[in-house]
Amino acid sequence: MKKTKKAGPGTDAPPGKNNGDGTENWGGGWPFRPGASNLQRNAKLIEQVRQIIADTPEVRPEKVEPLLEAVASGTYEVDARKLANALITKLLSES
């Protein structure tokens, strides 16, 4: 009579290897150790992001200049509802 292998728990996978202590080793290589090439790519990507951030001005003149002109000419209007919603949202998020 030929013995058949039982499937692993909840899967159709073959049973894991017994560690000798009643537990099974299903493999998978945890913790995952990425290869050096992944680390090099990530380092390059991080450096590119840092460079983009360094090159981006803190104040964007294309956004600020129209607002300054509207305030100077007296045409800038505040939407009271948007302001109130923003204030309430900020206050609630700090609680």
C-alpha positions in Angstrom: 0.0 0.0 0.0 1.4 3.4 -1.0 1.3 6.3 1.5 0.0 9.7 0.4 1.3 12.9 1.7 -1.1 15.1 3.7 -1.6 18.7 2.6 -0.3 21.4 4.8 -2.7 23.2 7.0 -5.4 25.0 5.0 -3.6 24.5 1.7 -2.9 22.0 -1.0 0.8 22.4 -0.3 2.9 19.5 0.9 3.5 19.3 4.6 6.3 21.4 6.0 9.5 20.0 7.4 9.3 18.9 11.0 11.9 20.8 13.2 12.0 17.9 15.7 10.3 19.9 18.4 6.7 19.5 17.2 6.8 22.6 15.1 7.0 22.8 11.4 9.2 24.9 9.2 7.3 26.2 6.2 10.4 28.1 4.9 9.8 31.5 3.2 13.1 33.0 4.4 11.7 35.3 7.1 12.9 37.9 7.7 13.1 38.8 4.1 16.6 40.0 3.1 16.6 42.0 -0.1 19.5 41.6 -2.5 22.2 44.2 -2.7 20.8 45.4 -6.1 17.5 46.4 -4.4 19.4 48.3 -1.7 21.5 50.1 -4.3 18.3 51.0 -6.3 16.6 52.2 -3.1 19.6 54.3 -2.2 19.7 55.9 -5.6 15.9 56.6 -5.4 16.2 58.2 -2.0 19.1 60.4 -3.2 16.9 61.5 -6.2 14.0 62.4 -3.9 16.3 64.3 -1.6 17.7 66.3 -4.5 14.1 67.1 -5.8 13.2 68.3 -2.3 16.4 70.4 -2.0 15.7 72.0 -5.5 12.0 72.8 -4.6 11.6 76.3 -3.3 9.8 76.7 0.0 7.7 79.5 -1.5 6.2 79.0 -4.9 6.0 82.5 -6.5 3.4 81.3 -9.0 1.0 80.7 -6.1 2.0 83.6 -3.9 2.1 86.5 -6.4 -1.6 86.4 -7.5 -2.6 86.3 -3.8 -0.4 89.3 -3.0 -1.9 91.2 -5.9 -5.4 90.4 -4.8 -4.7 91.5 -1.3 -3.0 94.7 -2.5 -5.9 95.6 -4.8 -8.6 94.7 -2.2 -10.2 92.0 -4.3 -9.1 89.0 -2.1 -12.0 87.5 -0.3 -12.0 84.8 2.3 -14.6 82.1 2.1 -15.9 82.0 5.7 -17.2 78.4 5.4 -14.0 77.0 4.1 -12.0 78.9 6.8 -14.4 77.6 9.5 -14.2 74.0 8.2 -10.4 74.2 8.1 -10.2 75.6 11.6 -12.6 73.0 13.0 -10.8 70.1 11.2 -7.5 71.3 12.6 -8.8 71.6 16.1 -10.4 68.2 16.0 -7.3 66.5 14.7 -5.2 68.0 17.5 -7.5 66.6 20.2 
